[in-house]
Amino acid sequence: MALMRVNRPVAAAVAHGLLRRTFASVAVGGDIVSAAEGVSLQKARSWDEGVSSNFSTTPLRDIFKGKKVVIFGLPGAYTGVCSNSHVPSYKNNIDKFKAKGIDSVICVSVNDPYVMNGWAEKLEAKEAIEFYGDFDGSFHKSLELGMDLSGALLGHRSQRWSAFVVDGEVKVLNIEKVPSEFKVSGGEVILGQI
């Protein structure tokens, strides 16, 4: 049996909210499609849906161009704050987003589309929110919204963040100081910013 070595200082920093990263390559006024040029996401789906679609991906242009989109990223499916607070803050306010003319509310995480599908179904949120898997983290890396949470045994993940995007242009961008916080990236916050 192989032993896993844990970087205790990093794990302690994550646990105590001391590991901070609050910048990104995409900013208000920037184009999210250009910032992550060539990147596609995988819509949440079952394995059979993946097979029947030839494991297709969705280019960012198809997600953002000509649309008003609220998108939020989070460290991982099935994790505490993500499941108990972050996704519900959007699901419970979906009618308010639609009333403000939002075409889609999107959740993206560094997970495969099958995990995202199972999680969306468990949260009973698939009808309200579009879930996408950033299976290799390339979307978050391109936006400089990725983070190494190996010290917490999670590997490379996403910051906790949210954005309001109109026709690809970022109008609002909120990034939590640490992934365990849930202060600026929730549904209620961004509703007040639209």
Disulfide bonds with the S-S distance in Angstrom:
none
